[in-house]
Amino acid sequence: MVSVHLVQNPEAALKSCNGEPYENRNHGLGHVAKALAGGFLRHGHEVMLGTRAPSKLAEWATKNPKASISTFAKAAGFGDVLVLAVKGSAAAEALHAADTENLAGKLVIDVTNPIADAPPSDGVLQFFTNLDESLMERLQGEFEDVRFVKAFNSVGNACMVNPQFEGGKPTMFICGNDEAAKEVVRGILDQFGWETVDMGKATAARAIEPLCMLWCIPGFLRNDWVHVFKLLT
Ligand SMILES: NC(=O)c1ccc[n+]([C@@H]2O[C@H](COP(=O)([O-])OP(=O)(O)OC[C@H]3O[C@@H](n4cnc5c(N)ncnc54)[C@H](OP(=O)(O)O)[C@@H]3O)[C@@H](O)[C@H]2O)c1
């Protein structure tokens, strides 16, 4: 979990997607949390990472001395904006560990995908949800006071912050029930170099979460993990 105090300050220099491989094969290292935390730091925000195992983040913490590392509960209490970047099947458990009191009214950017513990089939990931439900709706139903916004789930961690593509600014599809929360996320996405397309209420996570399956197919079939979605109108 990443917990952020948003700070108003000038933009930092843009960094490219830089062709780093998508690190999907090494689970449990918090690739997304580290990538997004790095993005928030680069843009001048204050960051605390919540984890069950601080030792796993020791090297990252040495390279990022401005960030602090703590428990899920302390991190949830720290920031105005939380990023839920844990294994999809552990999302509810991580939120319970953060403590519902710390979460009340908080904006949680939900990066999770409901990926099943089963190998991809012909490059297509398997989900533990179906097309008539989504993980974010389940979480919203269980944690009613939280203002969830789905974002960053349909791109690999190496391309999450200020991606540079010849085709121009990529599109991040977002959704959530709270309009003010989505405006904050739109501002973050502006800073992180994305064009935001708001797909409406939490129900739209039924469509946005499976974009992860589509995004991963070129990776599993051709080891191509550097691409982004763009909506042309
Ligand atoms: N990897 C990507 O590029 C990418 C892109 C878009 C979306 N996503 C989604 O973003 C999420 C995070 O992806 P990731 O690749 O960073 O995952 P990851 O490295 O496999 O795991 C992220 C963290 O999940 C936490 N976790 C696992 N089981 C837990 C439990 N029972 N309770 C609490 N925390 C638990 C662990 O935190 P600690 O051990 O530190 O406590 C772990 O560091 C996933 O839902 C993934 O589908 C990933």
The ligand as an SDF file (V2000), in Angstrom:
LIG
                    3D

 48 52  0  0  0  0  0  0  0  0999 V2000
    2.7600   -5.7270  -11.8590 N   0  0  0  0  0  0  0  0  0  0  0  0
    2.1950   -4.8440  -12.6640 C   0  0  0  0  0  0  0  0  0  0  0  0
    2.8400   -4.2760  -13.5510 O   0  0  0  0  0  0  0  0  0  0  0  0
    0.7290   -4.5060  -12.4660 C   0  0  0  0  0  0  0  0  0  0  0  0
    0.1320   -3.5940  -13.3450 C   0  0  0  0  0  0  0  0  0  0  0  0
   -1.1950   -3.2050  -13.1300 C   0  0  0  0  0  0  0  0  0  0  0  0
   -1.8860   -3.7440  -12.0540 C   0  0  0  0  0  0  0  0  0  0  0  0
   -1.2770   -4.6470  -11.2530 N   0  0  0  0  0  0  0  0  0  0  0  0
   -2.0190   -5.1490  -10.0900 C   0  0  0  0  0  0  0  0  0  0  0  0
   -1.5140   -4.4370   -8.9670 O   0  0  0  0  0  0  0  0  0  0  0  0
   -1.4570   -5.2960   -7.8340 C   0  0  0  0  0  0  0  0  0  0  0  0
   -0.0340   -5.3600   -7.3270 C   0  0  0  0  0  0  0  0  0  0  0  0
    0.7930   -5.9050   -8.3330 O   0  0  0  0  0  0  0  0  0  0  0  0
    2.3200   -6.2880   -8.0310 P   0  0  0  0  0  0  0  0  0  0  0  0
    2.8490   -6.8560   -9.2970 O   0  0  0  0  0  0  0  0  0  0  0  0
    3.0050   -5.1700   -7.3900 O   0  0  0  0  0  0  0  0  0  0  0  0
    2.0590   -7.4760   -7.0140 O   0  0  0  0  0  0  0  0  0  0  0  0
    3.0350   -8.2990   -6.1120 P   0  0  0  0  0  0  0  0  0  0  0  0
    4.4270   -7.7750   -6.1870 O   0  0  0  0  0  0  0  0  0  0  0  0
    2.8270   -9.7260   -6.4570 O   0  0  0  0  0  0  0  0  0  0  0  0
    2.3800   -8.0890   -4.6640 O   0  0  0  0  0  0  0  0  0  0  0  0
    2.1390   -6.8340   -4.1410 C   0  0  0  0  0  0  0  0  0  0  0  0
    1.9980   -6.9400   -2.6470 C   0  0  0  0  0  0  0  0  0  0  0  0
    0.8230   -7.6520   -2.2650 O   0  0  0  0  0  0  0  0  0  0  0  0
    0.9570   -7.8190   -0.8890 C   0  0  0  0  0  0  0  0  0  0  0  0
    0.2380   -8.9940   -0.3890 N   0  0  0  0  0  0  0  0  0  0  0  0
    0.2530  -10.2400   -0.8730 C   0  0  0  0  0  0  0  0  0  0  0  0
   -0.5290  -11.0320   -0.1060 N   0  0  0  0  0  0  0  0  0  0  0  0
   -1.0260  -10.2430    0.8990 C   0  0  0  0  0  0  0  0  0  0  0  0
   -1.8820  -10.4650    1.9890 C   0  0  0  0  0  0  0  0  0  0  0  0
   -2.4060  -11.6740    2.2220 N   0  0  0  0  0  0  0  0  0  0  0  0
   -2.1870   -9.4230    2.7890 N   0  0  0  0  0  0  0  0  0  0  0  0
   -1.6830   -8.2110    2.5680 C   0  0  0  0  0  0  0  0  0  0  0  0
   -0.8490   -7.9470    1.5370 N   0  0  0  0  0  0  0  0  0  0  0  0
   -0.5380   -8.9540    0.7070 C   0  0  0  0  0  0  0  0  0  0  0  0
    2.4530   -7.9620   -0.6050 C   0  0  0  0  0  0  0  0  0  0  0  0
    2.7700   -6.9310    0.3070 O   0  0  0  0  0  0  0  0  0  0  0  0
    3.8430   -7.1160    1.4720 P   0  0  0  0  0  0  0  0  0  0  0  0
    4.4260   -8.5010    1.3610 O   0  0  0  0  0  0  0  0  0  0  0  0
    4.8390   -6.0300    1.1850 O   0  0  0  0  0  0  0  0  0  0  0  0
    3.1010   -6.8790    2.7190 O   0  0  0  0  0  0  0  0  0  0  0  0
    3.0800   -7.6990   -1.9500 C   0  0  0  0  0  0  0  0  0  0  0  0
    4.2600   -6.9390   -1.8920 O   0  0  0  0  0  0  0  0  0  0  0  0
   -2.0170   -6.6430   -8.2740 C   0  0  0  0  0  0  0  0  0  0  0  0
   -3.3700   -6.7100   -7.9280 O   0  0  0  0  0  0  0  0  0  0  0  0
   -1.8260   -6.6100   -9.7930 C   0  0  0  0  0  0  0  0  0  0  0  0
   -2.7850   -7.3920  -10.4620 O   0  0  0  0  0  0  0  0  0  0  0  0
    0.0060   -5.0510  -11.4350 C   0  0  0  0  0  0  0  0  0  0  0  0
  1  2  1  0
  2  3  2  0
  2  4  1  0
  4  5  1  0
  4 48  2  0
  5  6  2  0
  6  7  1  0
  7  8  2  0
  8  9  1  0
  8 48  1  0
  9 10  1  0
  9 46  1  0
 10 11  1  0
 11 12  1  0
 11 44  1  0
 12 13  1  0
 13 14  1  0
 14 15  2  0
 14 16  1  0
 14 17  1  0
 17 18  1  0
 18 19  2  0
 18 20  1  0
 18 21  1  0
 21 22  1  0
 22 23  1  0
 23 24  1  0
 23 42  1  0
 24 25  1  0
 25 26  1  0
 25 36  1  0
 26 27  1  0
 26 35  1  0
 27 28  2  0
 28 29  1  0
 29 30  1  0
 29 35  2  0
 30 31  1  0
 30 32  2  0
 32 33  1  0
 33 34  2  0
 34 35  1  0
 36 37  1  0
 36 42  1  0
 37 38  1  0
 38 39  2  0
 38 40  1  0
 38 41  1  0
 42 43  1  0
 44 45  1  0
 44 46  1  0
 46 47  1  0
M  CHG  2   8   1  16  -1
M  END
$$$$
